[in-house]
Amino acid sequence: MNIKRLIGLFATGLMLAVQACGGGEPQPINYGHDQCGHCRMTISDARFGCQLATTKGRAYNFDDVQCMIAFVKAGNVAPEDVAEYYLPDYSQANKLLPSDGLFFLKSESLKSPMRGDIAAFATREELAQVQETHGGEELTWADVWK
């Protein structure tokens, strides 16, 4: 076998292996078309659509953080097999961010698709601005799981 071809095959295999491990980036959610992995409702609101990425590179999309949590609690994916939970920054609706470091607001006036009514924010300042309008309670990621 030619050395250039062997190097090319190795590089391709390495690239596929990195992608299979998740790659550290969320996959795009096709709003209005993709279905929630838990309730099967069409995901339509980018302010609440979220994603779970597994250690094997599989991505599951959800219409609400409560559906994502219910999916894990139901045993569909073992917690140790989750590479990352991605939630949208409510202030920047299409930008999915890792759950670590996010700030969470629960308010009935947010009206998320499955009535979890929890929004995520990249900064506490963004949360405070929305809280002025919608009221509600600030939560931690652990609180969201209760």
N, C-alpha and C positions, 0 to 999 in steps of 0.2 A: 504494500500500500504506500502511496506517495505521502511524504512527510507533511506537505501543505494540506492535503486532504485529511490526514490524521489530526492535525492541529485544528482544522475547521470543525471536524466532528467533536473534538474535545471541547472547543469553545461553545458550540451549540448545546452540548450536553450540560455544560456548566451553567449556561444561561437558563436552560429549562429547570435545572435544579434550584437555582435562585428563585425563579418564579414560583415553583412548587412550594417553597418555604414561605410564601406570602409576599415577599419583596418589600414589606413595610408600607405599602400604599393601598388605600381602599380601591375597589373596583367601582367604576361608574354605575349609578343606579339609573335605570331607564324609566323615569317617572311617567306615569300614565300607561305603562305596559308591564313592568315587572310586578310579580305578585309577592306578597308577604310570605315568608317562609313558615310562619306560624298560623295565621288566620286565613291566608289565601286571598285577602282583599288586594285590589290593585293599589300600588303605592303611588300616591298622587301629590302629596305635600312634602316638598323638599325641606321644609323647616323641621320635619319630624322623621323622615325616612332615615333608617340607620342600617348598619351592616356589622356582621360578625365574620371575622376571617379565621379560619382554622390553621393549625400548624402544618396541615397538608396542602394548603393553598386554596381551599374551597371557600367561597364567599356566599353567605346567606344574607338576603336583604329583608328588611322589615319595615312596616309602615309606622311603627311606634316603638319606643324603647321598651314599653311593657310587653309587647309581643316578643321582642328579642329575649328578654329575661324569662318569659314563660317558656319559650322554646328551649332554653338551657335547663331550666328547672324541670321540664318534662323529660329530660334525658336524651333529647335529640342530638346533642353534642355534649360531651363531657367537658366540664370546666377546664381540665388540664389540656384539652385539645384545642382550646381557643387561643389563637395567637394575639388577637386584638379585637376590641369592640370599638366601632367607629360611630360617632354621632355627629349630626350637623350643627354647626354654629348657627343658632337661631337668627343671629343678626346678619349672617352671610349664608343664606339658605342652602346653597349647593356645596358648601365646603365641609366635607367629612373630616373629622379630627379624631385622634385616639382619645378614649375616655379619660385616660390619665391626665390630670391637670385641668380638666373642664370644670365648670361651675354649673349647677343645676337649679332650676326654678320650677316649682310645682304650683300651678294656679289653674283653677277651673275655667278661667276666662281665656286660657290659651287654646282650649278646644282641639286637642290633638286627635288624630283619626280614631283611635281605640279608647279615647278618653283617659289615657294615662296622664295627660295634661302636664307633661314634663318637657321642658326645653333645656338645651345645653348651650353654654356660652364659653367662648375662649377666654374672656376676662370677667372679673367681678364687676367692673365698671359697666360693661354691656348688660350684665344681668340686672344691675341696679336701675339702669335706664328703663328696661322693659318692666321691671317690678313696679316702677312708679305708675305705669299705666295699668298693669294687670294684677298688681298685688301679689299675694302668694308667699310661699315659704322657700327659702334657700335650702337645698339638700346637698349632701355629699354623695359620691358614687355608691358608697355602702348603704346610705339611706334609700337610694333608688331601688336597690335590690330587696328591700324589706316588704 
